[in-house]
Amino acid sequence: MALYNSNRGGIIQIIIGFVFVIIIGQLVSLQIFSNKYKLAADNNAIFRKIIYPDRGIIYDRKKRALLENSISYDLVVIPNEAKGVDTNALCSILRIDKDEFNKRMIEVIVKNSRVKAGVFEPFLSPELYAQLTENLYRFPGFSLSERSIRNYPYNTAAHVLGYVAEVDVNFLQKHEDEGYEMGDYAGMTGLEKQYENVLMGQRGVKRFLRDNKGKIQGAFEKGQFDTLAVAGRNLYTSMDVEVQQLAEKLLQHKIGSAVVINPKTGGVIAMASSPGYNPNLLTGNQRRRTIGSLLTDTARPIYNRAIKGQYPPGSTFKPMGALIALDEGLITPSFGYNCFGLYTSCGDPRKCEHHNAGHAANLQLALANSCNSYFLQVFRMAIDNPKYHNAKQGYLKWKEYVNSFGLGRKLGIDLPSENKASIPDTAQYNKDFGNPKFWNSCYMLTLGIGQDRMTATPLQLANAMALIANEGFYYTPHFVDSLEDEDEDDKALLAKFRTKQEVTKISGDIFKIIKEGMHDVTVYGTAAGIKVPGHEYCAKTGTAQNPHGKNHSLFVCFAPKDNPKVAVAVVVENAGFGATWAGPIGGLLMEKYLNDTLTAESKTKTDYLANVDLMPQSIKDWYVRNNKTERLTPIEYNNDELGDVWDMEMVSENTSKPQKPRDTIQKAVDSNLNKTSSIPPAKNQTILKKDSAALINKKKKKNLKPKNVNHT
Amino acid sequence: MSTTPNQNNFSKGTDLAVIILYFAMVAIGILCIFMVEFNPNINWSNSLIAGKNSFSKQIYFAIFCGFVGIFILLMDSKVFTALANISYGVGIALMLATFVLGKNINGSKSWIPIAGGFNLQPAELCKIFTALILAKFISKPETDFTKIKNHLIAGAIIALPAILSIMQHEMGLALVYSAFLFAMYREGLPPVILVVAISFAVLVIATLLLEPTILAIILTIIAAAFILSMVKRFKRNRNSILVVIGIWAICFGTIRYVVPYIFNNVFECYQSTRIYSMIGKEYDCSQNKKSASASGKTHGKKPDDYNVKQSKIAIGSGGFWGRGFLKGTQTRGKYVPEQNTDFIFTSLGEAFGFIGTASFLGLYLFFLFRIIRIAERQRSTFSRVYAYSVVGIFFFHIAVNISMTIGLFPVVGIPLPLISYGGSSLLTFTVLVFILLRLDADRQMVLR
């Protein structure tokens, strides 16, 4: 019988072998061809704790911290572990209802999955924090996580510093391999964005082993996969907190911008844009409440006009026009033009504010008197330069000069989304006037006095002043002078700010003439009413026509006249004469920087200027219509294109109209500076009657929010 | 070839390879239990002496089993044939006794508490007794194992402890008794029975996978096609058409009544649920007749496939090379339930990866083939039937246990032989192996 069935032993072996093969097959698929189990295992058992380093601090030139870190707590939850939560108690502590609780839970799951901790309620107030720590045992799965947030002890420089915010999906896609995760914070604008890599430091990750109940068993693999957190490095800027605060104060209730540069280094001392906002409004739990209204404000308080606002430079361009002609050898400082109040060489006469003979007998006089005819003539000479065959060639050469002065191109300041403003292309003129053969210098005549399609940002104007102050070179404007623990890479990053940009071959003597001309402006010219105690300075006023109502008030200057230490550009939109509004602001800024303090008289002037309301009526109307308080609300701050559209419109409509006679400006200057309460306060009173509601709101706001506290 | 004093041939005829494999596997088992229980904060030498944790208990079990093994090797082979019937009777009596004395462990009332906190599971031991009595029955000279009558008697011998196990809610142990089919097949059970068994299994799985109506239609089409294609043959032989129709009717009955009956009346609710979850379906427990009586108190809150999921994660995370000894995160974190008993294979899979699991399976395969070789060299039918019973029991345990940890088989609680923690289980397999070794040492003898 044994023999009869002996082959069956073999069959049994085959069956056993077959089953083992199936088992091996499944093991191959589990252990070799599928890594999802490995991931699942890590998800199960390895608890990654991210250690956030402190962000770097930003200091001003006197090592005062423009921003600091402080601690805030978030309530975080791991949805998978949130079982048996006393929902009613939690809801009543957070003052939310059950629906909101469920909604937030779903949000956390969608954002961070069920097994990772997600933020349930960010930035707890101290009372809430205390209440939650007491009751936390009732809410399994919930915990309090520490987070460092920014605060701004001086309440200033919001546009420059920028803000940090939670990263969104777009950000994560852009910075895929840089280790950011949902829920992280990163610099979104300003220096915070520009120097994100430096400020952020390096996050550390600690890995812990945890058991099936979520209890930590100890470090995973004795911590050999852990990475240490490296604190962010500090930025040392050239800014001066006091000058910055003064600039912001002076620009209150106005739309405009001021930029103060140290021409010796290119370091920006102050950069203000108005309306602005208190940077503390965009940190912690304040942010949620304010960001919306800031973004929808028609006056665009988040928009940094100093690097994005495009203004026709008007007369402030005249010194540059002269530089081109001098460098090309078309004129000498003794070149004169016989102006009798009108420029008629191009047919349609252009007005000049002066008609006394000899007011443009040489360059210095022409600059001091801001003779339109003189600079129109100089512009035409540059375009019709016989060296270049036609107007187009001449224009291209002229444009090259202007660009080299830093106008019509990005200067490369260390802030994101700088605007290059506009020095028009020949293509635009070809489109308007046809073939370059048919257009000549007369077609864009007013470019010579900073009108037509020319626009510049306040930063570019300040930089142009630095160029003249330095007699032919400048340093790329920048905020950051040095980084903490600079290495070779950082040096390479900052190298462009430490390189001299030479742009003209004009000798020092000739530059002296231009400086003298600009000095004369401050002695007997348009800026004669503006003094900087203890210093001689050079300046040029500008009153630029624009399609948005009243003229823009511009002022550029540098001081002291010999050995300049500061260059300033100020723009006040739709305010009127350059010398009336922008001028005094520029003067006070120079005084503050050079003397470190203001005289009593200057302080009075400061208070007066700070309270003058020059907001365009249309914007005031908007506030009343929308029942909002002034300066807490702009449109599309981040959308540069929209900004461009807005400004391009302005440029294209900007046809050259005859300018108002200079002496009326001078009168206005006198009346404003001597009898400080004549015209503008009267204007204010009428406004008060009209928009009393808006003003009452404004007063309320002032009481609530401390702003621009001067620390001097 | 006469019986000599035992001392003389104690080590002479014993198969060294099996002994080495036996000790190797017990050692691997202790190692695996150590990995499961490892905690860097506990002093191991102290707890070993105290004998409080599973790891040290298993060492004591192993030492005890070593003595039992030696004792068995010193016995006379004739004892086993002589005691086969009585031991079976005692085993059945013990199993019946559990209904009175039984202690409830993990939802099955199949344990009898004995002194010192140890518990005995008679159903485990009954496997040995069943193997012995089956060998005895088949090897009797008057038994002609080609006759159906004898198949039925053998079937009844096996079925009795299996049914008692089901009554103790030990589904896994009951299934193990089907392992004796190997031995019976080797001794002359017609292959048709295996074919029928396999067809039945296929039909059950098909019933679970497909809608009953669709399956019925498919079966009817197959039957009709069969009849049409063989029209000529059916003309000659009218009866064969009845056979086809009969088979069709049996299949139809199976899917319509037998399968639902098994799931609703024979299986517990959780068992049906586990089987359904294997194929990704949900079982409605309200249909289950037993769930009413034996309510759901015993199952945990975790979903039914939780064990298998965690077990697959642990094994899968081992990868090719494994995470290394004591470095398994899933094992350390205690993610796999029942890890030192039914799911012991996961700690091996996680720590030593595919390399480890494949060599471990190779070891087992070698062990099984070695016993088959031993079986085939026996002169007495008793020894051969017994050897094939051992092969069957081991194979069934290994295949089912490992298959359930890697998600190829529903979770039934049966241990991995010689590896899983548990005194009863280790003792049972030790006795099985050493009786075999004892019989093999006397392979020249004809035992009845």
HADDOCK unambig.tbl for C-alpha pairs under 7 A between the chains (distance, minus, plus):
assign (segid A and resid 5 and name CA) (segid B and resid 186 and name CA) 6.40 0.50 0.50
assign (segid A and resid 5 and name CA) (segid B and resid 187 and name CA) 6.74 0.50 0.50
assign (segid A and resid 5 and name CA) (segid B and resid 188 and name CA) 6.74 0.50 0.50
assign (segid A and resid 8 and name CA) (segid B and resid 186 and name CA) 5.64 0.50 0.50
assign (segid A and resid 9 and name CA) (segid B and resid 186 and name CA) 6.61 0.50 0.50
assign (segid A and resid 13 and name CA) (segid B and resid 369 and name CA) 6.92 0.50 0.50
assign (segid A and resid 23 and name CA) (segid B and resid 403 and name CA) 6.59 0.50 0.50
assign (segid A and resid 24 and name CA) (segid B and resid 358 and name CA) 6.79 0.50 0.50
assign (segid A and resid 27 and name CA) (segid B and resid 354 and name CA) 6.91 0.50 0.50
assign (segid A and resid 30 and name CA) (segid B and resid 316 and name CA) 4.77 0.50 0.50
assign (segid A and resid 31 and name CA) (segid B and resid 315 and name CA) 6.68 0.50 0.50
assign (segid A and resid 31 and name CA) (segid B and resid 316 and name CA) 4.38 0.50 0.50
assign (segid A and resid 31 and name CA) (segid B and resid 317 and name CA) 6.68 0.50 0.50
assign (segid A and resid 31 and name CA) (segid B and resid 318 and name CA) 6.27 0.50 0.50
assign (segid A and resid 31 and name CA) (segid B and resid 319 and name CA) 4.33 0.50 0.50
assign (segid A and resid 31 and name CA) (segid B and resid 320 and name CA) 5.97 0.50 0.50
assign (segid A and resid 31 and name CA) (segid B and resid 353 and name CA) 6.82 0.50 0.50
assign (segid A and resid 31 and name CA) (segid B and resid 354 and name CA) 6.00 0.50 0.50
assign (segid A and resid 32 and name CA) (segid B and resid 319 and name CA) 5.50 0.50 0.50
assign (segid A and resid 32 and name CA) (segid B and resid 320 and name CA) 5.62 0.50 0.50
assign (segid A and resid 37 and name CA) (segid B and resid 313 and name CA) 4.68 0.50 0.50
assign (segid A and resid 37 and name CA) (segid B and resid 316 and name CA) 5.06 0.50 0.50
assign (segid A and resid 37 and name CA) (segid B and resid 317 and name CA) 5.15 0.50 0.50
assign (segid A and resid 38 and name CA) (segid B and resid 313 and name CA) 6.89 0.50 0.50
assign (segid A and resid 38 and name CA) (segid B and resid 316 and name CA) 6.31 0.50 0.50
assign (segid A and resid 38 and name CA) (segid B and resid 317 and name CA) 3.95 0.50 0.50
assign (segid A and resid 40 and name CA) (segid B and resid 313 and name CA) 6.50 0.50 0.50
assign (segid A and resid 41 and name CA) (segid B and resid 313 and name CA) 5.91 0.50 0.50
assign (segid A and resid 41 and name CA) (segid B and resid 314 and name CA) 6.65 0.50 0.50
assign (segid A and resid 41 and name CA) (segid B and resid 317 and name CA) 6.16 0.50 0.50
assign (segid A and resid 41 and name CA) (segid B and resid 330 and name CA) 6.49 0.50 0.50
assign (segid A and resid 45 and name CA) (segid B and resid 329 and name CA) 5.94 0.50 0.50
assign (segid A and resid 45 and name CA) (segid B and resid 330 and name CA) 6.39 0.50 0.50
assign (segid A and resid 45 and name CA) (segid B and resid 333 and name CA) 6.40 0.50 0.50
assign (segid A and resid 210 and name CA) (segid B and resid 333 and name CA) 5.91 0.50 0.50
assign (segid A and resid 211 and name CA) (segid B and resid 333 and name CA) 3.64 0.50 0.50
assign (segid A and resid 211 and name CA) (segid B and resid 334 and name CA) 5.95 0.50 0.50
assign (segid A and resid 211 and name CA) (segid B and resid 335 and name CA) 6.83 0.50 0.50
assign (segid A and resid 212 and name CA) (segid B and resid 333 and name CA) 5.68 0.50 0.50
assign (segid A and resid 212 and name CA) (segid B and resid 334 and name CA) 5.84 0.50 0.50
assign (segid A and resid 212 and name CA) (segid B and resid 335 and name CA) 5.07 0.50 0.50
